[in-house]
């Protein structure tokens, strides 16, 4: 009934107001970029439509005027402009000009969101759940048992963050093997693996990775950050190969593991070398965390400028009010470009360091996006550090990239030009 009431108000509001549309600008004039995404999602939940104006004032949103939307913007502290029909027509006419790099994308359906995250409390947080919570976008938590039992087809969008799909517990053994949280994490994972019928945690994680692969192949949207992107591809490449040493799974690894990797299984990466030293805080040569030489104050990456009319997907994913983004570290900070497959779209890079920070691709009927680093507003987030207070960073350009991905599945399918 609430949705019908909303739609009735939507249809009748123009009669009672001179404003015909609401524009939510996403340039420097916006007081709270992150909550603006939540407004767009809230409107979609009412079965109303939102126009995403690509490259217009930082990727602004426009929708038919409704007093309820105006009130919601005021409550959440989101900047908006009430505009007449003639003004909205002029904006759309400007965007449609073939000489300008802008386009309109219709958002029509609120995506169902799942976050892959353990139930036991661990001493780190997740930038995506922080962003979703702050933007007031609802999500469900799922983990190994739910994934193995087949819940993923219920969702449109899945996020992976601080996770190790190789079964090596993030390579935290050397530094934290005696820590209570690490020992508990091992116990919980081993217990769940046995409950689900697996001999080893690495086998369970591989099975989960394959379920996620099937989810994407069937049309799902996968977004992954921190240690999840490279550990996910490494796990797929190591299908049927033991890459875990004795302290991780109770027996030694296959001495010929490197030569047995199958890179064809991977979404994004190729030809990488696995790191077999259990004392080295690294999974593979994909990540550049331990080899990059750049001071924090000089650490930046640049977003690519795609054609809105010809390449709407990467354009959507790169909407921002800044093109140069301050870098941030993570268990996986960035991806060595030499190990990225040729058909992968690089959307953000540090050219001087020959590293990619933000990449995208297709698999089957779905898509995936990998974003290096742990927290865009905490340069070197360490185990046990408190979570970032996003009320102090409402205009974060790094967090905006996360929320672009959240709204991306809401876009009406549009045949790309060739």
Residue pairs with C-beta under 8 A, 6 or more apart in sequence:
2 46
3 46
3 47
6 46
6 47
6 48
6 66
6 68
7 46
7 47
7 48
9 66
9 67
9 68
10 48
10 64
10 66
13 64
13 65
13 66
13 67
14 20
14 64
14 65
17 65
17 67
17 82
18 84
19 65
19 82
19 83
19 84
20 64
20 65
20 83
20 84
20 85
20 88
21 62
21 63
21 64
21 65
21 82
21 83
21 84
21 85
21 87
21 88
22 62
22 63
22 64
22 65
22 66
22 69
22 70
22 73
22 80
22 81
22 82
22 83
23 60
23 61
23 62
23 80
23 81
23 83
23 88
23 91
24 30
24 36
24 39
24 40
24 60
24 61
24 62
24 73
24 78
24 79
24 80
24 81
25 57
25 58
25 60
25 79
25 80
25 81
26 33
26 36
26 57
26 58
26 59
26 60
26 61
26 319
26 321
27 57
27 58
27 60
27 321
28 58
28 321
29 57
29 79
30 36
30 58
30 78
30 79
30 321
30 395
31 77
31 78
31 79
31 394
31 395
32 76
32 77
32 78
32 79
32 394
32 395
33 321
33 394
33 395
33 396
33 400
34 131
34 134
34 135
34 390
34 393
34 394
34 395
34 396
34 399
34 400
34 403
35 76
35 77
35 78
35 134
35 135
35 136
35 394
36 61
36 78
36 79
37 135
37 137
37 400
37 403
37 406
37 407
38 76
38 134
38 135
38 136
38 137
39 61
39 69
39 72
39 73
39 76
39 78
40 50
40 52
40 61
40 107
40 407
41 110
41 135
41 136
41 137
41 406
41 407
41 410
42 72
42 136
43 49
43 50
43 63
43 69
44 50
44 107
44 108
44 109
44 110
44 410
45 110
48 63
48 64
48 66
49 63
49 64
49 106
49 107
49 108
50 61
50 62
50 63
50 106
50 107
50 410
51 61
51 62
51 63
51 104
51 105
51 106
51 107
52 59
52 60
52 61
52 104
52 105
52 106
52 107
52 316
52 319
52 407
52 411
53 59
53 60
53 61
53 62
53 91
53 95
53 102
53 104
54 95
54 102
54 103
54 104
54 105
54 308
54 312
54 315
54 316
54 319
55 101
55 102
55 103
55 308
55 315
55 319
56 91
56 94
56 95
56 102
58 319
58 320
58 321
59 316
59 319
59 320
59 321
59 404
62 88
62 91
63 69
65 82
69 80
70 80
70 82
72 78
73 79
73 80
76 136
77 394
83 91
92 104
94 100
94 102
95 102
95 103
95 104
96 104
98 309
101 305
101 307
101 308
101 309
102 308
102 309
103 308
103 309
103 312
103 315
105 312
105 316
105 411
105 412
105 414
106 411
106 412
107 407
107 410
107 411
107 412
108 410
108 411
108 412
109 409
109 410
110 410
111 155
111 156
111 157
111 221
111 406
111 407
111 409
111 410
112 140
112 154
112 155
112 156
112 157
113 132
113 137
113 138
113 139
113 140
113 155
113 156
113 157
113 158
113 159
113 406
114 139
114 140
114 141
114 142
114 151
114 152
114 154
114 155
114 157
114 158
114 159
115 126
115 128
115 129
115 132
115 139
115 140
115 141
115 142
115 158
115 159
115 161
116 142
116 143
116 147
116 158
116 159
116 160
116 161
116 163
116 212
117 126
117 129
117 141
117 142
117 143
117 161
118 143
118 185
118 188
119 141
119 143
120 184
120 185
120 188
121 181
122 162
122 181
122 185
123 181
123 383
123 384
124 162
124 374
124 381
124 383
124 384
124 385
125 375
125 387
125 388
126 159
126 161
126 162
127 161
127 225
127 226
127 374
127 375
127 376
127 388
127 399
127 402
128 159
128 161
128 223
128 225
128 402
129 139
129 159
129 161
130 375
130 387
130 388
130 390
131 390
131 399
131 402
131 403
131 406
132 138
132 139
132 406
134 390
134 391
135 403
135 406
137 403
137 406
139 159
140 155
142 151
142 152
142 155
142 158
144 189
144 192
144 196
144 204
144 205
144 208
145 192
145 195
145 196
147 208
147 211
147 212
148 196
148 204
148 207
148 208
148 211
150 211
152 158
152 211
152 212
152 214
152 215
152 220
153 215
153 218
155 215
155 220
156 220
156 221
156 409
157 220
157 221
157 222
157 223
157 405
157 406
157 409
158 212
158 215
158 220
158 221
158 222
158 223
159 222
159 223
159 224
159 225
160 212
160 222
160 223
160 224
160 225
160 228
160 229
160 232
161 224
161 225
161 226
161 227
161 228
162 170
162 226
162 227
162 228
162 331
162 374
163 226
163 227
163 228
163 231
163 232
164 170
164 171
164 205
164 227
164 231
164 283
165 205
165 206
165 208
165 209
165 228
165 231
165 232
165 234
165 235
166 202
166 205
166 231
166 234
166 235
166 238
166 243
166 244
166 283
167 200
167 201
167 202
167 203
167 204
167 205
167 206
167 235
167 244
167 248
167 249
168 202
168 243
168 244
168 248
168 278
168 283
169 182
169 185
169 186
169 189
169 201
169 248
170 227
170 331
171 275
171 278
171 280
171 281
171 282
171 283
172 182
172 281
172 383
173 182
173 247
173 248
173 278
174 278
174 279
174 280
174 281
175 281
176 182
176 383
177 183
177 247
186 201
189 201
189 204
190 201
192 204
193 199
193 200
193 201
193 203
193 204
196 204
196 207
198 204
198 207
200 244
200 249
200 250
201 248
201 249
202 235
202 242
202 243
202 244
202 248
202 249
205 235
206 235
206 236
206 238
206 239
209 232
209 235
209 236
210 236
212 222
212 232
213 236
213 267
213 363
215 222
215 366
216 222
216 267
216 363
216 364
216 366
216 367
216 368
217 363
217 364
217 365
217 366
218 364
218 365
218 366
219 364
219 365
219 366
220 366
221 366
221 367
221 368
221 369
221 405
221 408
221 409
222 366
222 367
222 368
222 369
223 368
223 369
223 371
223 402
223 405
223 406
224 232
224 368
224 369
224 370
224 371
225 330
225 370
225 371
225 372
225 373
225 374
225 402
226 330
226 331
226 332
226 372
226 373
226 374
227 283
227 330
227 331
227 332
228 332
229 268
229 332
229 335
229 370
229 371
229 372
230 269
230 272
230 283
230 284
230 286
230 287
230 332
230 335
231 283
231 332
232 267
233 265
233 266
233 267
233 268
233 269
233 286
234 243
234 272
234 274
234 283
234 284
234 286
236 265
236 266
236 267
237 261
237 262
237 263
237 265
237 266
237 269
237 272
238 257
238 260
238 261
238 274
239 262
239 265
240 260
241 254
241 257
241 260
241 261
242 249
242 251
242 252
242 253
242 254
242 257
243 253
243 254
243 257
243 274
243 276
244 253
245 252
245 253
245 276
245 278
246 252
247 278
248 278
253 276
254 260
257 274
257 276
258 273
258 274
258 276
261 274
263 269
263 270
263 271
263 272
266 341
267 361
267 363
267 368
267 370
268 335
268 340
268 341
268 344
268 359
268 361
268 368
268 370
269 286
269 335
269 339
269 340
269 341
270 339
270 340
270 341
271 338
271 339
272 284
272 285
272 286
272 336
272 339
273 284
273 285
274 283
274 284
274 285
275 282
275 283
275 284
275 285
281 290
281 331
282 289
282 290
283 332
285 336
285 339
286 332
286 335
286 336
286 339
287 331
287 332
287 333
287 334
287 335
287 336
287 372
288 333
288 334
288 335
288 336
288 353
288 355
289 329
289 330
289 331
289 332
289 333
289 334
292 333
292 334
292 353
292 355
294 327
294 350
294 353
296 327
296 379
296 380
299 326
299 327
299 328
299 350
299 379
300 324
300 325
300 326
300 327
300 350
301 324
301 325
301 327
301 334
301 348
301 349
301 350
301 355
301 357
301 358
302 323
302 324
302 325
302 348
302 349
302 350
302 351
303 318
303 320
303 323
303 324
303 325
303 347
303 348
303 358
304 314
304 318
304 346
304 347
304 348
304 349
305 318
305 323
306 314
306 315
306 318
306 347
307 315
308 315
309 417
310 416
310 417
311 416
312 411
312 414
312 416
313 360
313 367
313 408
313 416
314 345
314 347
314 360
316 404
316 407
316 408
316 411
317 347
317 358
317 360
317 369
317 401
317 404
317 405
317 408
318 347
318 348
318 358
318 401
318 404
319 400
319 404
320 397
320 400
320 401
320 404
321 395
321 397
321 400
322 397
325 348
325 357
325 376
325 397
325 398
325 401
326 376
326 379
326 397
326 398
327 333
327 334
327 350
327 357
327 373
327 379
328 373
328 374
328 375
328 376
328 377
328 378
328 379
328 380
328 381
328 398
329 373
329 374
329 379
329 380
329 381
330 372
330 373
330 374
330 375
330 381
331 374
332 372
332 373
333 372
333 373
334 350
334 353
334 355
334 356
334 357
334 372
334 373
335 355
335 356
335 357
335 359
335 370
335 372
336 354
336 355
337 346
337 349
337 354
337 355
337 356
338 354
340 346
340 356
340 359
341 361
343 361
344 359
344 360
344 361
345 359
345 360
345 361
346 356
346 358
346 359
347 358
347 359
347 360
348 356
348 357
348 358
348 359
348 401
349 355
349 356
349 357
349 358
350 357
355 372
356 372
357 371
357 372
357 373
358 369
358 370
358 371
358 372
358 401
359 369
359 370
360 367
360 368
360 369
360 370
361 367
361 368
362 368
369 405
371 401
371 402
371 405
374 381
375 381
375 388
376 396
376 397
376 398
376 399
376 401
376 402
377 388
377 390
377 392
377 393
377 396
377 398
377 399
378 385
378 388
381 388
390 396
390 399
393 399
